[in-house]
Amino acid sequence: MAEPLTKPKRPPQNRTGLTDTGVKKAADKSARTRAREFALQGLYQHLVGQNPADSIDAFTRDLVGFHKADSAHFDALLHGCIESEPTLDAAIVPLLDRKMAEISPVEHAILWIGAYEFTHCVDVPYRVVINECIELAKAFGGTDGHKYVNGVLHKMAPSLRAKEVAADQSRQA
């Protein structure tokens, strides 16, 4: 008699909440993370197409999944970054190793989000701001864009969140 065929055992699945590329799965994203993603897409439209904030806002609210985003945070980021363009760029440009025109629009928008959250969203810890921006750059930016964003935001944090950074450094010492 022939022995019954048995299927080879598969290794157990690893459910880390990350996709193959290391990005969070959609189901695991917070409402604020989603708001940042939609704001990034809107800021990209503004940087590349010079689209006005109101038309970007109306278009974005009709996108699939927007209902799961924190709409108040999206509003603050999209409208706040566009209204504060000169101020945000003034905080970013001295920290760059190249001209702003040489930065991709995706990384430019992510740096705006980071600078805006550092100055206007003090309820979000600076390390969370940096981490969220790195994740945006990994998901939407160029190959090593997240490294560039990380470097710029780490240089920016002490000037915009001095007390918080100092307290964090003293805890680590």
N, C-alpha and C positions, 0 to 999 in steps of 0.2 A: 504494500500500500504506500502511496505517496504521502509525504507529510504535508499538512496544510501550509500554504504560503502565509508568512507573517510579514506584515509591513515593517520596514525598519523604523525604529523610534526616532522621532524628530526631537531636536533639542527644545526645551521649553521656550516659549516666547518671552522676550524681554519687553515689557510694556513700560517704557520710561516716559511716555508722553511726548517723545520726539520723533520726527520723521527721519528718513534715511539720511537727510542732509544735516541733521542735528538741530532743526528748527522745531519749536513747540508745535504740537498738533493743534488744529483749530479748536477742538473741544476743550483744550487745557488753557486757553488764553483768557486772561482777565478782560473785563470791560475796558479798562484803561489801556491795556496793551492793544486791543482792537482799535480804540480811539486814536492811538499813536500811529497805527498802520494806516488808517483812513486819512489822518492828517498828513502823513508823509506823502501819500498819493496826491492829495490836494495841493500840497506845497510844491510837489514836482510839476503839477499842471501850471501852477503860478510861475515857477522859475523858467520852465521850458516854453510854455505857450502864452505867458503873460496874461492868463485868464484872471478875471476879477474874483475876489473872495466870494461874493454872493452867488455867482454862477457855479463856482466850484462846490460851494456848500450845497446848493440845490441838487446838483448832479450826484454828489457823494451820498446824500441821504437816501437816494433811490437805489443804491448798490445793494446787492445781496449781502446779507450779514450785518448791515449797518445797525439794525435794531438791537444787536448784541453788544454794541459799543457804548461807551459812556459818552453820550452826546454833549454833555456840558464840557467835558475835558476836550473833546474834539473841537468844539466851538472855540474854547480858550486857545488851543494850539493853532488851529488854522487862522483864525482872525487875529490872534495876538501876534503870531510870527509875521504875518503879512503887514500888519500895522507897525510892527517894531523892526522891520527890515534893517534900516540904517544902524540902529542901536545894536542889534544882534550881530550884524557884520562887523561893527566896530569892536565888539568883544572877541570875535573869532579871528579876524585877519592878523592881528599881532602874533597869534599862536601858530600860524601856518608856516610851512617851509616852502611855499610856492604861492603864486597869485591865486586869488579866489576864482578867477576865470578858469583856472586849470583843475579845480575841484569838480568832480562830477555833480550834476544837479541832485542826485540821490544823497550823496554824502553832505552836500551843502544843506539840504533840507533837514537831514538828521542832526547836523550841528546846530541849526536853528532851533529844533525841538529841544535839544539838550540845553542850549543857552537860555531858552525861554523858560524851561522848567526849573533851571537853577535859580532864575531871578523871580519868577512869579508863582511857582508851585512849591512853596517851602514845606508843605505837608508831605512831599515825596522826598525821601532821603536821597542825598546826592549820589550814593552808591547805586541806588535803584535807577536813578536817571541815567547814569553811565551804562549800567547793565542793559536797560531797555533800549538805549540807543545802539549799543553793540549788537543786540539781537536784531534790530531793524536793519542794520548794515549787513549782517550775515544773510538775512532773508531777501533783501532788496538791492543791496549794493554790489560793488565789484568784488573780485576775488579776495583782495586783502583790505577792502574798504573798512571793515570792522576794526582792523588794527590802527588805521589812521584816525578813525573816529575816537577810539579809546584813548590814543595819545593826546589828541587835542582836548578832549573833555577832561582828562586827568590834569592837564595844565590849567584849564579854565576853572575847575572846581575851587581851588584855594582862594581865588580872587572874588568869586561870587558867593561862596559858602564858607567863608573863612573860619567861623566859630565851629561849624559842624565838622569840617575837615580837621581842624586842630584837635577837637575832642576825640575824633576817631583815631588820629595818630597817637594821642597820649594813651588811649586804651590799648593800642597795639604794642606800645613800648614796654 
